[in-house]
Amino acid sequence: MASITEKNTRRYRVQFTMSRSLFQLYEANMARAANLHLIIDFSRDFEKWFSGQMEQVTRELQQLEAASGRQEGGDHGNDQS
């Protein structure tokens, strides 16, 4: 019997590059899964990993912005043109 489910409209995408050997392994495993009528879904693990990466990047950018602001702030008023 057919099942009716809500369409997943999430279409947010991020593109990654990788080594040829890793991509070939990915393609081979996707083909093996397809032959078994299965799919490999990385979304949960990927989102957890990516969230951690974004938290780290956010912290580093905040530190760089703070350092940049201190440097810019220290230069104001010293221009003797």
C-alpha positions as a Python dict, from the first residue, in 0.01 Angstrom:
ca = {
    (1, 'M'): (0, 0, 0),
    (2, 'A'): (125, 350, -80),
    (3, 'S'): (211, 584, 202),
    (4, 'I'): (162, 958, 195),
    (5, 'T'): (420, 1172, 371),
    (6, 'E'): (486, 1542, 396),
    (7, 'K'): (729, 1665, 133),
    (8, 'N'): (1066, 1766, 271),
    (9, 'T'): (1118, 2124, 153),
    (10, 'R'): (1458, 2168, 314),
    (11, 'R'): (1680, 2265, 24),
    (12, 'Y'): (1971, 2430, 208),
    (13, 'R'): (2299, 2313, 63),
    (14, 'V'): (2668, 2334, 138),
    (15, 'Q'): (2929, 2213, -107),
    (16, 'F'): (3246, 2031, -3),
    (17, 'T'): (3549, 1923, -196),
    (18, 'M'): (3747, 1610, -113),
    (19, 'S'): (4024, 1393, -243),
    (20, 'R'): (3955, 1180, -548),
    (21, 'S'): (4001, 858, -349),
    (22, 'L'): (3749, 962, -83),
    (23, 'F'): (3498, 1065, -349),
    (24, 'Q'): (3544, 733, -530),
    (25, 'L'): (3479, 548, -203),
    (26, 'Y'): (3167, 761, -146),
    (27, 'E'): (3040, 685, -499),
    (28, 'A'): (3112, 314, -463),
    (29, 'N'): (2926, 292, -133),
    (30, 'M'): (2631, 490, -270),
    (31, 'A'): (2613, 252, -568),
    (32, 'R'): (2631, -55, -339),
    (33, 'A'): (2349, 86, -126),
    (34, 'A'): (2141, 162, -437),
    (35, 'N'): (2188, -197, -556),
    (36, 'L'): (2037, -307, -224),
    (37, 'H'): (1755, -51, -264),
    (38, 'L'): (1890, 146, 32),
    (39, 'I'): (2001, 502, 84),
    (40, 'I'): (2285, 635, 297),
    (41, 'D'): (2169, 937, 496),
    (42, 'F'): (2444, 1149, 649),
    (43, 'S'): (2215, 1431, 764),
    (44, 'R'): (2202, 1369, 1141),
    (45, 'D'): (2572, 1306, 1187),
    (46, 'F'): (2663, 1576, 939),
    (47, 'E'): (2445, 1841, 1104),
    (48, 'K'): (2591, 1759, 1446),
    (49, 'W'): (2947, 1777, 1310),
    (50, 'F'): (2877, 2092, 1107),
    (51, 'S'): (2715, 2264, 1404),
    (52, 'G'): (3032, 2208, 1608),
    (53, 'Q'): (3243, 2343, 1323),
    (54, 'M'): (3025, 2654, 1298),
    (55, 'E'): (3050, 2714, 1674),
    (56, 'Q'): (3429, 2699, 1647),
    (57, 'V'): (3433, 2934, 1347),
    (58, 'T'): (3201, 3176, 1527),
    (59, 'R'): (3434, 3189, 1829),
    (60, 'E'): (3741, 3244, 1610),
    (61, 'L'): (3569, 3518, 1409),
    (62, 'Q'): (3460, 3692, 1729),
    (63, 'Q'): (3819, 3687, 1852),
    (64, 'L'): (3947, 3824, 1521),
    (65, 'E'): (3678, 4093, 1514),
    (66, 'A'): (3762, 4194, 1871),
    (67, 'A'): (4134, 4213, 1788),
    (68, 'S'): (4060, 4410, 1472),
    (69, 'G'): (3838, 4651, 1664),
    (70, 'R'): (4111, 4712, 1921),
    (71, 'Q'): (4362, 4785, 1645),
    (72, 'E'): (4123, 5017, 1461),
    (73, 'G'): (4013, 5183, 1784),
    (74, 'G'): (4373, 5250, 1884),
    (75, 'D'): (4449, 5429, 1556),
    (76, 'H'): (4168, 5686, 1578),
    (77, 'G'): (4276, 6035, 1671),
    (78, 'N'): (4638, 5970, 1586),
    (79, 'D'): (4608, 6085, 1223),
    (80, 'Q'): (4818, 6398, 1188),
    (81, 'S'): (4755, 6474, 820),
}
